[in-house]
Amino acid sequence: MAGDDKFREAGSIAAEVMDAAIKKVKVGARLLEVANYAEGKIFEMGAKPAFPINISINERAAHYTPDAGDTRVFEKDDLVKLDIGVHVDGYIGDIARSKAIGGGHKKLIAAAEAALDNAISALKPGVKTNEIGGIVEKTIKDFGFLPVNNLTGHMLTEWNLHGGIVVPNVRTMHGHKFREGDVFAIEPFSTDGAGRVVDEANAMIFRYLADKPLRMREARTILAYVKENYSMLPFAERWVADLVPRFKLGLALRQLVSSKSLHPYHILRERAGGLVAQAEHSVRITSGGCEILTEK
């Protein structure tokens, strides 16, 4: 199967998993059950997760995924962002959608979705990334909200979620021209807050960096497993939780991060505590526009 076909297959699977998983986001459902369901369905369909499912709620914009012992449940009025990544032999489909439990926050969600639609409509060879950022910014501001200015869309290449070119969610001074055949994830974030995210202290998602000397046997065990199984793409704490005694898991991961064996993806929170909505599709630039890959 050629690369374009693998991108399409990954995108189609991501879209189907999203449709199924978002239906399970409802009051009283456990986040961990939704995560396990979505990731299990990806495997059932013959692909693999490109990253752990992100289930980020309210002021959290990205990078929250349940840990192995997570007991949190969805609550009424939660604004939930599901961000799902699928890969087929390293070719990635990346999709995100927002859902307000109880049906609120419609305008904020609509702002992100309209920004995505307007950005996709403008995509074609020769258009610049900063022009797309301007379209996203104007659309969201026209709804009375702000785009999150330090989160971006990103180029997708084989085995690489962030392929070297970003697509801003605001207009910037300079940009890269889109070229036919390029694949990008376009992902506007709208907020009623300050328009910027900051790192929380915690991380549940990590990426392999390098082999380093490690004092803890448990850290060495995790690193060897990660290098063999997740050397190219991010993984979740819960994916390695059964490798070591649970009471040593956090300490081992902290040592792996401090030694720069692993890169942590800290949970991202809106700086002023504002609510955040997200919409995302993966697209391939064509001669006359673009093809949405994350559609069934």
Residue pairs with C-beta under 8 A, 6 or more apart in sequence:
1 9
1 88
1 89
3 91
3 158
4 181
4 284
6 88
6 89
6 90
6 91
7 88
7 91
7 92
7 93
7 156
7 183
7 282
7 284
7 293
8 293
9 47
9 88
9 91
9 93
10 47
10 50
10 86
10 87
10 88
10 91
10 92
10 93
10 293
11 86
11 93
11 95
11 282
11 292
11 293
11 294
11 295
12 93
12 293
12 294
12 295
12 296
13 42
13 45
13 46
13 47
13 86
13 88
13 93
14 84
14 85
14 86
14 93
14 94
14 95
14 282
14 294
15 93
15 95
15 294
15 295
15 296
16 41
16 45
16 296
17 38
17 41
17 42
17 45
17 84
17 86
18 82
18 84
18 95
18 97
18 294
19 296
20 37
20 38
20 41
21 34
21 37
21 38
21 41
21 53
21 82
21 84
22 82
22 97
22 99
24 33
24 34
24 37
25 34
25 74
25 80
25 82
25 99
25 101
26 74
26 101
27 73
27 74
27 75
27 76
27 101
27 102
28 73
28 74
29 73
29 74
30 66
30 70
30 71
30 72
30 73
31 55
31 66
31 70
31 72
31 73
31 74
32 66
32 70
32 71
32 72
32 238
34 53
34 55
34 82
35 52
35 53
35 55
35 65
35 66
35 238
38 53
38 82
38 84
39 49
39 52
39 53
42 48
42 49
42 84
42 86
46 88
47 86
47 87
47 88
48 86
48 87
48 88
49 84
49 85
49 86
49 87
49 233
50 85
50 86
50 87
50 92
50 93
50 94
50 161
50 233
51 85
51 161
51 205
51 233
51 234
52 65
52 204
52 205
52 234
52 235
52 236
52 238
52 239
53 65
53 82
53 83
53 84
53 85
54 62
54 63
54 64
54 65
54 81
54 82
54 83
54 84
54 96
54 205
55 64
55 65
55 66
55 80
55 81
55 82
56 62
56 63
56 64
56 80
56 81
56 83
56 267
56 268
56 276
56 278
57 64
57 74
57 78
57 79
57 80
57 81
58 78
58 79
58 275
58 276
59 193
59 269
59 270
59 273
59 274
59 275
59 276
60 200
60 267
60 268
60 269
60 270
60 276
61 81
61 148
61 151
61 189
61 191
61 197
61 268
61 269
61 270
61 276
61 278
62 81
62 83
62 151
62 197
62 267
62 268
62 278
63 203
63 204
63 205
63 265
63 266
63 267
63 268
64 204
64 267
65 204
65 205
65 236
65 237
65 238
66 72
66 204
66 238
67 204
67 236
67 237
67 238
67 241
68 237
68 238
68 241
68 242
68 246
68 249
69 246
70 238
74 80
74 101
75 101
76 101
76 102
77 100
77 101
77 102
77 104
78 100
78 101
79 98
79 99
79 100
79 101
79 104
79 105
79 108
79 109
79 275
79 276
79 277
80 98
80 99
80 100
80 101
81 96
81 97
81 98
81 276
81 277
81 278
82 96
82 97
82 98
82 99
83 94
83 95
83 96
83 278
83 280
84 94
84 95
84 96
85 92
85 93
85 94
85 95
85 161
86 92
86 93
86 94
87 93
87 159
87 233
90 158
90 159
90 232
91 158
92 156
92 161
92 282
93 282
93 293
93 294
94 156
94 161
94 185
94 187
94 280
94 282
94 294
95 280
95 281
95 282
95 294
96 187
96 278
96 279
96 280
97 278
97 279
97 280
98 105
98 109
98 112
98 113
98 277
98 278
98 279
99 109
100 106
100 109
105 275
105 277
107 143
107 144
107 145
108 143
108 145
108 190
108 191
108 192
108 275
108 277
109 190
109 277
109 279
110 143
111 139
111 140
111 143
111 144
111 145
111 190
111 277
112 140
112 188
112 189
112 190
112 277
112 278
112 279
113 279
114 139
114 140
114 143
115 135
115 136
115 139
115 140
115 147
115 169
115 188
115 190
115 279
116 136
116 186
116 187
116 188
116 279
116 280
116 281
118 135
118 136
118 139
119 132
119 135
119 136
119 139
119 167
119 186
119 188
120 186
120 281
120 283
120 290
120 292
122 131
122 132
122 135
123 132
123 178
123 186
123 283
123 285
123 289
123 290
124 178
124 285
124 286
124 288
124 289
124 290
125 177
125 178
125 179
125 180
125 285
125 287
126 177
126 178
127 177
127 178
128 175
128 176
128 177
128 178
129 165
129 166
129 167
129 168
129 175
129 176
129 177
129 178
130 168
130 171
130 172
130 173
130 174
130 175
131 171
131 175
132 153
132 167
132 168
132 175
132 186
133 167
133 168
133 169
133 170
133 171
133 172
133 175
134 170
134 171
136 147
136 168
136 169
136 170
136 188
137 147
137 169
137 170
137 171
139 188
140 146
140 147
140 169
140 188
140 190
141 147
143 190
145 190
145 191
145 192
146 190
146 191
146 192
146 193
146 194
146 195
147 169
147 170
147 188
147 189
147 190
147 191
147 195
148 169
148 189
148 190
148 191
148 195
148 196
148 197
148 270
148 276
149 168
149 169
149 170
149 195
149 196
150 196
150 197
151 169
151 187
151 189
151 197
151 268
152 166
152 167
152 168
152 169
152 187
153 166
153 167
153 168
153 169
153 184
153 185
153 186
153 187
153 188
153 280
154 161
154 162
154 163
154 165
154 166
154 167
154 184
154 185
154 187
155 162
155 163
155 164
155 165
155 166
155 182
155 183
155 184
155 185
156 163
156 183
156 184
156 185
156 282
157 163
157 164
157 183
159 232
159 233
160 232
161 185
161 233
161 234
165 176
165 184
167 184
167 186
168 175
169 187
169 188
169 189
178 184
178 285
179 285
180 285
180 286
180 287
181 284
181 285
182 284
182 285
183 282
183 283
183 284
183 285
183 293
184 282
184 283
184 285
185 280
185 281
185 282
185 283
186 280
186 281
186 282
186 283
187 278
187 279
187 280
188 278
188 279
188 280
189 276
189 277
189 278
190 276
190 277
190 278
191 270
191 274
191 275
191 276
191 277
192 274
192 275
193 270
193 271
193 272
193 273
193 274
193 275
193 276
194 270
194 271
194 272
194 274
196 270
196 271
197 268
197 269
197 270
197 271
197 276
198 268
198 269
198 271
199 266
199 267
199 268
199 269
200 266
200 267
200 268
200 269
201 266
202 266
202 267
203 257
203 264
203 265
203 266
203 267
204 236
204 237
204 238
204 267
205 234
205 235
205 236
205 237
205 264
205 265
206 226
206 234
206 235
206 236
206 237
206 253
206 256
206 257
206 262
206 263
206 264
206 265
207 230
207 233
207 234
207 235
207 262
207 263
207 265
208 223
208 226
208 227
208 230
208 231
208 232
208 235
208 261
208 262
208 263
209 260
209 261
209 262
209 263
210 260
210 261
211 223
211 227
211 261
212 259
212 260
212 261
213 259
214 220
214 223
214 255
214 256
214 259
214 261
215 255
216 248
216 251
216 252
216 255
218 243
218 244
218 245
218 248
218 249
218 251
218 252
219 252
219 253
219 255
219 256
219 259
219 261
221 243
221 244
221 252
222 240
222 243
222 244
222 252
222 253
222 256
223 256
223 261
223 262
225 240
225 243
226 235
226 240
226 262
229 235
230 239
234 265
237 249
237 253
240 249
241 249
244 252
253 262
256 262
257 263
257 264
270 276
280 294
281 292
281 293
281 294
281 295
282 292
282 293
282 294
283 290
283 291
283 292
283 293
284 290
284 291
284 293
